[in-house]
Amino acid sequence: MGRRSERGEGRLGSIVTLVVVIAAVYAGFHVAPVYMDHYSFQDKINEIARTPKYRAPTDEKVLDILMKEVRERQLGDWIGRENFIINTTDVNRRIRLTYERPAEILPSWTYTFHFNVDADQPLV
């Protein structure tokens, strides 16, 4: 008797919520690696900026070290030598990086992420 009074009106709202949750999880799986790669590489740039002058005496050598790291992290599709600006003085080194990385958020929806890194570290 109690079943006859149930009309199932909440089903459409549940389906819409489920679709939204699935889309958010799908997008998260595509966006998270982009940010994880960026922040991991940003940490490495800070480490490289602290490289002593006897190990990297010129800005060109620092750029070679950076590009080796780009290749190892498979970021070469988005980052090239022209994306870096390196300035070394007697007491510090500044590395600037600007690049863009497109990622497919949802099927047929691609977003281009813009990243900037400005590492200014004292030379050890």
Protein Blocks (a to p, Z undefined) as FASTA:
>chain_A
ZZmmpgolmmmmmmmmmmmmmmmmmmmmmmmmmmmmmmmmmmmmmmmmmpcfklmmbfkl
mmmmmmmmmmmnopmmmpcfklpccdddfkbccddddddddddfbghiacdddddddddd
ddZZ
